[in-house]
Amino acid sequence: MAGALLPILVLGAVQLQFQFREQDLERRTDLQLAAERTAARAKSRLDSAGVLLQALRPEALEVFCQPRLTALVERLDGLQGLARVTATGDTVCASEDLARTPPVWLVQSRTGPWFQRLRAGESTVLARAPAVAGQPPGLIVALRLERPLGAFDGAMLALIPLSALQPDVADPALPEDSEAALTDAAGALLIATDRDAFALSGDQDLTGWVERARDSGSAVFEADTASGRRVFAGAALAGRDVYALLSAPSPGLLSWARLNPVGLLLLPLAAWLAAFAMVMLVSERIIIRWLDYLERVAAIYARGRFTVRPVQAVNAPAEIRVLAKTLDDLAETITTRDAALLASLAEKDALMREIHHRVKNNLQIISSLLSMQQRALKDAPARAAVGDTRQRIAALALIYRTLYQSDDLRYADARVFLTELVGQLIANESGRGHLVTSSVEADSLVVDPDKLAPLALWLVEAVTNAQKHAFAGRGGDLRVRFRVNGDTSVLEVEDNGPGVEDTVRAGVGRTLMGAFAKQLRGEVEMLPAPGGGTIARMTFATPEAVVPADPADLGTGAAPSR
């Protein structure tokens, strides 16, 4: 919504920029015109001084020259002194102030730049009088005097205080905080209302604008000063000697807010905010609140609850009602399909459990038949071979029993299975010899039956070997350990018997143990136990767990199970 209404604000911003540029141009124009007016007023004063000097030319050599010049200085405002110098630079007549204490520039006029320019042919020269202690700064206006044939005959001089030429900053057309100054031809300040407003930053100076003003009569430019960026406008006063310069703050990025805040910014912004508020209000009441309602219903569906239906949407607009009906139909379809899938899964689960149960029963029947056959045999090695086979079949039968008794038919926990298998193997031999105790320490690892079968058959061979060689005729203690160490797992069977010779270890049981270990990508070791006896160890790659291991195993190891 805000994006749709954004063109209104953009249009307002464009208008603001356009107005700002116009006001900036008007500001510069006003400043330039004011500079030209200031220069015209100062020039008229200088022109008046030039006319006065021209009029005094015949009287400058009379007997009462000094009293006449002194009287004129006293009667005329903006005049500090008058003097007449010869072609050789000597003062022949001067008003009382200049005659009583002749300034250095008058005494050494022959070497002064202004005198040399007059000698070279300029008719009028303006120059700043060198500063004299106790006297205000002044401007020298020098008029060239000539003999009848045009030869240089000296000069008439007028000393005008710079304060009399000070530009007026009270002009109502000037921008706020404007300052004024007079400069010489080199851009150096003669007098200024505020010198900081004309002190340019860095390596900038005022020389360049003087050249432009000299060529076109006036110039406008911008520069950085100690008080910030400012706009300057200057104009020539007389010839190429004195220039009037005005300075005003440069329009900033937000100056339009100060120039015309209501018309240029507030009204477009208020219009945009009002339109945005109305659109948001209408959207909230008609669309957004219903979309929020449907979003909450969809979130409930995402969590698997399809009993909630969007019944409140009957009061919504037509488009929202269509969307709500679509969600309702979707929930109904999913509910019906879920019921069918759950029924199918339950039926499949029952069939699989029945199959596993029958396989287990069949394996038990085979084991029973082998047990009967074993009892009928007279040959001891044959009976032992049949007994070993019966235990292997019983181990496979235990796998199927574990599967159909577990919550998930496809997987079994190695900890539970190994504990039951060891108990079964020890129980089968408990009535045939001395007492054998067992303990099982196993980590939890839920795997599929394809990985569990070679693990079980390896354990059968290891336990059977211990029963045959370690516990025959004496009994003992059997310890089974299963540890999951990240990518590798270790299954150990330890007895406390007398140990097994290498010739005995290389029998059929050891061969089968190696074959089962290869199926698990592992290897088998037969090691002496620290306290006497033998450790059968299989190290193999950990089968991919279907679910995470029991949290009790993490970091602490599994608790022993008996």
C-alpha positions in Angstrom: 0.0 0.0 0.0 2.8 2.4 0.9 4.4 1.6 -2.4 1.2 2.4 -4.3 0.9 5.7 -2.6 4.6 6.5 -2.9 4.2 8.4 -6.3 2.3 11.1 -4.4 5.2 11.7 -2.1 7.7 11.4 -4.9 5.8 14.0 -6.9 5.8 16.3 -3.9 9.5 15.8 -3.5 10.1 16.7 -7.2 8.1 19.8 -6.7 10.1 20.6 -3.6 13.3 20.2 -5.5 12.0 22.4 -8.3 10.9 25.1 -5.9 14.1 24.9 -4.0 16.1 25.4 -7.3 14.0 28.4 -8.2 14.4 30.0 -4.8 18.1 29.3 -4.8 18.3 31.0 -8.3 16.3 33.9 -7.0 18.6 34.1 -3.9 21.7 34.3 -6.1 20.1 36.8 -8.4 19.1 39.0 -5.5 22.6 38.8 -4.0 24.1 39.7 -7.4 21.8 42.7 -7.9 22.4 43.9 -4.4 26.2 43.7 -5.0 25.7 45.7 -8.2 23.6 48.3 -6.3 26.2 48.5 -3.6 28.9 49.0 -6.2 26.9 51.7 -7.9 26.4 53.6 -4.6 30.1 53.4 -3.8 31.1 54.3 -7.3 28.9 57.3 -7.3 30.7 58.5 -4.1 34.1 57.9 -5.8 32.9 59.6 -9.0 31.9 62.6 -6.8 35.4 62.7 -5.3 36.8 62.6 -8.9 34.6 65.5 -10.0 35.7 67.4 -6.9 39.3 66.9 -7.7 38.8 68.0 -11.3 37.1 71.1 -10.0 39.9 71.9 -7.5 42.6 71.6 -10.2 42.9 75.3 -11.0 42.9 76.4 -7.3 45.5 73.9 -6.2 48.4 76.3 -6.9 46.8 79.4 -5.4 48.2 81.2 -2.3 45.2 80.1 -0.1 45.2 76.6 -1.3 45.6 74.9 2.1 42.8 76.9 3.8 40.5 76.2 0.9 41.3 72.4 0.9 40.9 72.3 4.7 37.5 74.0 4.5 36.3 71.6 1.9 37.4 68.6 4.0 35.5 69.9 7.0 32.3 70.7 5.1 32.1 67.5 3.0 31.1 64.1 4.5 33.1 61.1 3.7 36.3 63.1 2.9 39.4 62.7 5.1 41.9 64.8 3.2 42.9 66.6 -0.1 46.4 67.2 -1.6 48.2 68.3 -4.7 51.5 66.7 -5.8 53.8 67.8 -8.6 55.1 65.7 -11.5 58.1 64.9 -9.4 56.0 63.6 -6.4 56.4 66.7 -4.2 53.4 67.9 -2.2 52.7 71.5 -3.0 49.4 71.8 -1.2 47.4 69.7 1.3 44.6 70.0 3.8 45.5 70.6 7.4 45.5 67.0 8.5 47.7 65.8 5.7 50.0 68.9 6.0 50.4 68.7 9.7 51.4 65.0 9.8 52.1 63.9 6.2 51.6 60.2 5.8 54.3 58.1 4.4 52.5 57.3 1.2 52.2 61.1 0.6 55.8 61.9 1.5 57.1 59.0 -0.7 54.5 59.4 -3.4 57.1 59.4 -6.1 57.8 55.7 -5.5 54.1 54.7 -4.8 52.4 52.3 -7.3 49.5 54.7 -7.6 51.8 57.5 -8.7 53.6 55.3 -11.2 50.3 54.3 -12.8 49.3 58.0 -13.1 52.7 58.8 -14.7 52.1 55.9 -17.1 48.9 57.5 -18.4 46.0 56.3 -16.3 43.5 59.2 -15.6 42.2 58.0 -12.3 43.7 55.5 -9.8 42.2 54.0 -6.6 44.5 52.5 -4.0 44.3 51.6 -0.4 46.3 54.0 1.8 48.9 52.2 4.0 47.7 51.9 7.6 48.7 54.7 9.9 48.5 54.3 13.7 45.6 56.4 15.1 43.9 57.0 11.8 41.1 55.1 10.2 41.9 53.1 7.0 41.3 55.0 3.9 41.2 54.9 0.1 43.4 57.1 -2.1 41.6 58.6 -5.1 44.3 60.1 -7.5 43.4 62.2 -10.5 46.1 62.7 -13.3 47.0 66.3 -14.1 48.4 67.3 -17.5 49.9 70.3 -19.1 48.3 71.9 -22.2 50.3 69.6 -24.5 49.4 66.5 -22.4 52.6 66.1 -20.4 52.2 64.7 -16.9 51.9 67.5 -14.4 51.3 65.7 -11.1 48.1 64.7 -9.4 45.2 65.8 -7.3 44.6 63.4 -4.3 41.6 62.7 -2.1 41.7 60.5 0.9 38.3 58.8 1.6 37.8 56.7 4.7 36.8 53.2 3.9 34.0 53.4 6.4 32.3 55.9 4.1 32.3 53.3 1.3 31.1 50.4 3.6 28.3 48.5 1.8 24.9 48.5 3.4 23.6 45.1 4.5 20.3 46.5 5.6 18.9 46.0 2.1 15.6 44.1 2.5 16.3 42.3 -0.7 19.4 40.6 0.8 19.2 37.1 2.2 19.3 36.6 5.9 22.8 36.8 7.6 24.3 38.6 4.6 27.7 40.3 5.0 29.4 42.9 2.8 33.0 43.9 2.1 35.3 45.9 -0.2 38.3 44.2 -1.8 41.2 45.5 -3.9 42.3 44.1 -7.3 44.2 41.2 -5.6 41.1 40.1 -3.7 42.4 41.3 -0.3 39.8 42.7 2.0 39.8 46.5 2.4 36.9 46.5 4.9 34.1 44.0 5.9 31.2 43.8 8.2 32.4 40.3 9.3 35.8 39.1 8.1 35.0 35.5 9.0 32.3 35.4 6.4 35.0 36.1 3.7 37.8 33.9 5.1 37.8 31.0 2.7 38.8 27.5 3.9 41.9 25.6 2.7 43.8 26.9 -0.2 41.0 29.0 -1.7 41.2 32.7 -2.1 39.2 35.6 -3.6 41.6 36.3 -6.5 39.7 34.3 -9.1 36.4 36.0 -8.8 38.0 39.4 -9.2 39.2 38.4 -12.7 35.6 37.4 -13.6 34.1 40.5 -12.2 36.7 42.6 -14.1 35.6 40.9 -17.4 31.8 40.9 -16.9 31.3 43.6 -14.3 30.0 41.1 -11.7 30.4 37.5 -10.6 28.6 34.9 -8.4 30.4 31.9 -6.8 30.2 29.5 -3.8 33.0 28.7 -1.4 33.6 27.2 2.0 34.4 29.6 4.9 35.0 29.3 8.6 31.3 29.9 9.2 30.1 27.3 6.6 29.5 27.2 2.9 28.4 30.6 1.5 27.4 32.2 -1.8 29.4 35.3 -2.9 28.4 38.0 -5.4 30.7 40.8 -6.4 30.9 43.8 -8.7 33.5 46.3 -9.7 33.3 49.8 -8.2 35.7 51.8 -10.3 38.0 50.6 -13.0 40.1 47.7 -11.8 41.0 48.8 -8.3 38.1 48.4 -5.9 35.3 45.8 -5.8 32.2 45.3 -3.7 31.6 41.8 -2.4 28.5 40.4 -0.7 28.2 37.0 1.1 25.2 35.0 2.2 24.8 31.4 3.6 24.5 28.8 0.9 21.1 27.1 0.8 21.4 23.8 2.7 19.7 20.4 1.9 16.8 21.4 4.1 16.6 25.1 3.4 13.2 24.6 1.6 11.8 23.6 5.0 12.8 27.0 6.3 11.7 28.9 3.2 8.2 27.4 2.8 7.6 24.5 5.1 3.8 24.3 4.7 3.5 24.6 1.0 6.6 22.6 0.0 6.7 19.7 2.4 4.0 19.5 5.0 1.1 19.5 2.6 2.3 16.7 0.3 3.5 14.7 3.3 0.1 15.2 5.1 -1.7 14.2 1.9 0.4 11.0 1.6 -0.1 10.1 5.3 -3.9 10.7 5.0 -4.2 8.5 1.9 -2.0 5.8 3.5 -4.1 5.8 6.7 -7.3 5.6 4.7 -6.0 2.7 2.5 -4.7 0.9 5.6 -8.0 1.3 7.5 -10.0 0.0 4.6 -7.6 -2.8 3.9 -7.6 -3.8 7.5 -11.4 -4.0 7.8 -12.0 -5.6 4.4 -9.0 -7.8 3.6 -6.1 -8.0 6.1 -8.1 -9.2 9.2 -9.6 -12.0 7.2 -6.3 -13.0 5.7 -4.9 -13.1 9.3 -7.8 -15.3 10.3 -7.2 -17.7 7.3 -3.4 -17.7 8.1 -4.2 -18.8 11.7 -6.4 -21.6 10.4 -3.6 -22.7 7.9 -1.1 -22.7 10.7 -3.4 -25.1 12.7 -3.6 -27.3 9.6 0.2 -27.2 9.3 0.4 -28.7 12.9 -1.8 -31.7 11.7 -5.1 -30.6 13.2 -7.8 -30.6 10.6 -10.9 -30.5 12.8 -10.9 -26.7 12.9 -12.8 -25.2 10.0 -12.9 -21.5 8.9 -16.6 -21.1 9.7 -16.3 -17.4 10.6 -15.4 -16.5 7.0 -19.1 -16.6 6.0 -19.2 -12.9 6.8 -16.1 -12.1 4.7 -15.9 -10.7 1.2 -16.6 -13.1 -1.7 -13.0 -13.7 -2.6 -12.1 -14.5 1.1 -15.1 -16.9 1.3 -13.9 -18.7 -1.8 -10.4 -19.1 -0.3 -11.9 -20.2 3.0 -14.0 -22.9 1.2 -10.9 -24.1 -0.6 -9.2 -24.5 2.8 -12.2 -26.3 4.2 -12.3 -28.7 1.2 -8.5 -29.3 1.6 -8.9 -30.1 5.3 -11.8 -32.6 4.5 -9.8 -34.3 1.8 -6.7 -34.6 4.0 -8.8 -36.0 6.9 -10.4 -38.6 4.6 -7.1 -39.6 3.1 -5.3 -39.7 6.4 -8.0 -42.1 7.8 -7.6 -44.4 4.8 -3.8 -44.3 5.1 -3.8 -45.0 8.8 -6.2 -47.9 8.3 -3.9 -49.3 5.5 -0.8 -48.8 7.7 -2.5 -50.6 10.6 -3.4 -53.5 8.4 0.1 -53.6 7.0 1.6 -53.5 10.5 -0.6 -56.3 11.7 0.4 -58.4 8.6 4.1 -57.7 9.2 3.8 -58.6 12.8 2.1 -61.8 11.9 4.8 -62.7 9.4 7.6 -62.0 11.8 5.7 -64.1 14.4 5.4 -67.0 12.0 9.0 -66.8 10.9 10.0 -66.8 14.6 7.8 -69.8 15.2 9.2 -71.6 12.2 12.7 -71.0 13.4 11.8 -72.2 16.8 10.4 -75.4 15.3 13.6 -75.9 13.4 15.5 -75.3 16.6 13.4 -77.8 18.4 13.9 -80.4 15.7 17.6 -79.8 15.8 17.5 -80.2 19.6 15.7 -83.6 19.2 18.3 -84.6 16.6 21.1 -83.5 18.9 19.9 -85.7 21.7 19.7 -88.7 19.4 23.3 -88.3 18.3 26.0 -90.3 20.0 29.0 -88.6 18.4 30.1 -85.7 20.6 31.5 -83.5 17.8 28.3 -83.9 15.8 26.2 -83.1 18.8 28.3 -80.0 19.4 27.9 -78.9 15.7 24.2 -79.4 15.8 24.0 -77.4 19.1 25.9 -74.5 17.6 23.6 -74.5 14.6 20.6 -74.5 16.9 21.9 -71.5 18.8 22.5 -69.6 15.6 18.9 -70.3 14.5 17.7 -69.3 18.0 19.5 -66.0 17.6 17.8 -65.3 14.3 14.5 -66.2 15.8 15.1 -63.7 18.6 15.6 -61.0 16.0 12.1 -61.6 14.6 10.7 -61.8 18.1 12.3 -58.5 18.9 10.9 -56.9 15.7 7.3 -57.9 16.1 7.3 -57.0 19.8 8.8 -53.5 19.2 6.9 -50.3 18.5 8.3 -50.2 14.9 8.5 -53.4 12.9 11.4 -52.2 10.8 14.0 -51.5 13.5 15.3 -52.8 16.8 17.4 -51.4 19.6 20.8 -53.1 19.8 20.9 -52.7 23.6 17.7 -54.5 24.2 18.4 -57.2 21.7 22.0 -58.0 22.9 20.8 -58.2 26.5 18.1 -60.7 25.6 20.4 -62.7 23.3 23.1 -63.1 26.0 20.5 -64.1 28.6 19.1 -66.6 26.2 22.5 -68.1 25.3 23.5 -68.4 29.0 20.1 -69.9 29.9 20.3 -72.6 27.3 23.5 -73.9 28.9 22.6 -73.3 32.5 21.5 -76.9 33.3 24.4 -78.6 31.6 27.4 -77.6 33.7 28.8 -75.2 36.3 27.3 -71.8 37.1 28.1 -69.0 34.6 27.2 -65.4 35.4 26.8 -62.7 32.8 26.6 -59.0 32.5 25.9 -56.7 29.6 26.9 -53.1 29.2 25.5 -51.7 25.9 24.8 -48.3 24.3 21.5 -47.7 22.6 21.6 -47.9 18.8 18.4 -48.4 16.8 19.3 -50.2 13.5 17.6 -52.2 10.8 17.6 -56.1 11.0 20.1 -56.4 8.1 22.8 -54.9 10.4 21.5 -56.7 13.5 21.8 -60.2 12.1 25.6 -60.4 11.6 26.0 -58.6 14.9 23.9 -61.3 16.7 25.6 -64.2 14.9 29.1 -62.8 15.8 28.0 -62.6 19.4 26.7 -66.2 19.3 30.0 -67.5 18.1 32.0 -65.5 20.7 29.8 -66.6 23.6 29.8 -70.2 22.3 33.6 -70.2 22.2 33.7 -68.9 25.7 31.3 -71.6 26.9 33.3 -74.3 25.2 36.9 -73.3 26.1 36.7 -70.9 29.1 33.8 -72.3 31.2 33.9 -76.0 30.4 34.1 -77.9 33.7 34.6 -74.8 35.8 32.0 -72.1 35.2 33.0 -68.4 35.3 32.0 -64.8 34.6 31.0 -63.6 31.1 31.0 -59.8 30.3 29.6 -58.4 27.1 30.3 -54.7 26.2 28.9 -52.7 23.3 30.2 -49.2 22.8 29.3 -46.6 20.1 32.2 -44.3 19.6 31.1 -42.0 16.8 31.9 -43.5 13.4 33.1 -46.8 14.9 31.5 -49.2 17.4 33.1 -52.0 19.5 31.5 -55.3 20.7 33.5 -57.2 23.2 33.0 -60.6 24.9 35.3 -61.2 27.9 35.7 -64.3 30.0 37.8 -65.1 33.0 38.9 -68.5 31.9 42.4 -69.9 31.5 42.9 -68.4 28.0 42.8 -70.0 24.6 45.8 -71.2 22.6 46.4 -70.0 19.0 45.6 -73.4 17.6 42.2 -73.4 19.2 41.5 -69.9 18.1 41.7 -70.8 14.4 38.7 -73.1 14.4 35.3 -72.8 12.6 34.0 -70.3 15.2 36.8 -67.9 14.5 36.3 -68.2 10.8 32.6 -67.4 11.1 33.4 -64.5 13.4 35.7 -63.0 10.8 33.0 -63.5 8.1 30.3 -61.8 10.2 32.8 -58.9 11.0 33.4 -58.4 7.2 29.7 -58.0 6.6 29.8 -55.0 9.1 33.1 -53.7 7.6 34.9 -54.6 10.7 37.7 -56.7 12.1 38.2 -59.2 14.9 40.8 -59.4 17.6 41.5 -62.1 20.3 43.2 -60.4 23.2 44.2 -61.6 26.7 42.1 -60.0 29.5 43.9 -57.9 32.1 42.8 -60.1 34.9 43.2 -63.4 33.1 41.0 -64.9 30.4 40.3 -63.8 26.9 38.6 -60.8 25.2 37.0 -61.4 21.8 36.7 -57.9 20.2 35.0 -56.8 17.0 35.6 -53.2 15.8 33.3 -52.2 13.0 31.8 -49.1 11.3 28.8 -47.8 13.2 25.6 -48.6 11.3 23.5 -45.5 10.5 21.2 -44.9 13.4 17.5 -44.6 12.6 16.9 -42.5 15.6 19.3 -40.7 17.9 20.9 -42.7 20.6 19.5 -42.7 24.1 20.3 -39.3 25.7 21.5 -41.2 28.8 24.4 -42.6 26.6 25.7 -39.2 25.5 28.8 -38.3 27.4 28.3 -40.8 30.2 28.2 -44.1 28.5 25.4 -46.7 28.8 24.4 -48.1 32.1 25.0 -51.9 32.4 22.1 -54.1 31.7 21.8 -57.6 33.2 
